[in-house]
Amino acid sequence: MKNQRGVALSGLLFWSVVLVLVSVLGMKVAPTYIEYTKILKDAKATVAKVGPDSTVADVRSTFDKFADIDQLDFKASQLDISKDGGKIVIEFAYEKRIPLFWNVSLLIDYKGSTAGS
């Protein structure tokens, strides 16, 4: 008798459920990560645009202009603006809570800085 080859129905169902759960998680997390990368990009663009002698109000207004273009809900008041060695450094940190199902949610802490650029 020949050996049978293939996938059992139970294995197919198990891996289908795993694939669907991972896909749903990815679809819920991806927009928050995209938002984080936009905030970091806007912060770096703000530092590149303003001069080293700019005031904190100038930096905040410039960031708000970039955030309006990218349609972000993140406001410049959430930024920590400082100077390090004559360069303006923008840092930010925030939490994003993603509801998954019932009373289970995923909490992600996002932190970013323009110090490395």
Residue pairs with C-beta under 8 A, 6 or more apart in sequence:
25 100
25 106
28 98
28 100
28 106
29 98
29 106
29 108
32 96
32 98
32 108
32 110
35 72
35 74
35 96
36 110
36 112
38 70
38 72
39 67
39 72
39 74
39 92
39 110
39 112
40 112
40 114
41 70
42 63
42 66
42 67
42 70
42 72
43 63
43 79
43 90
43 92
43 112
43 114
44 114
44 117
45 66
46 59
46 62
46 63
46 66
46 90
47 87
47 88
47 89
47 90
47 114
47 117
49 62
50 58
50 59
50 62
50 88
52 83
52 86
52 87
52 88
54 62
54 88
56 81
59 76
59 79
59 81
59 88
59 90
60 76
60 77
60 79
60 81
61 76
63 76
63 79
63 90
64 75
64 76
67 74
67 75
67 76
74 92
74 94
78 92
78 94
79 90
79 91
79 92
80 90
80 91
80 92
81 88
81 89
81 90
82 88
82 89
82 91
83 89
84 115
88 114
89 113
89 114
89 115
90 113
90 114
91 111
91 112
91 113
91 114
91 115
92 110
92 111
92 112
92 113
93 109
93 110
93 111
93 112
94 109
94 110
95 107
95 108
95 109
95 110
96 107
96 108
96 110
97 105
97 106
97 107
98 105
98 106
98 107
98 108
99 105
100 106
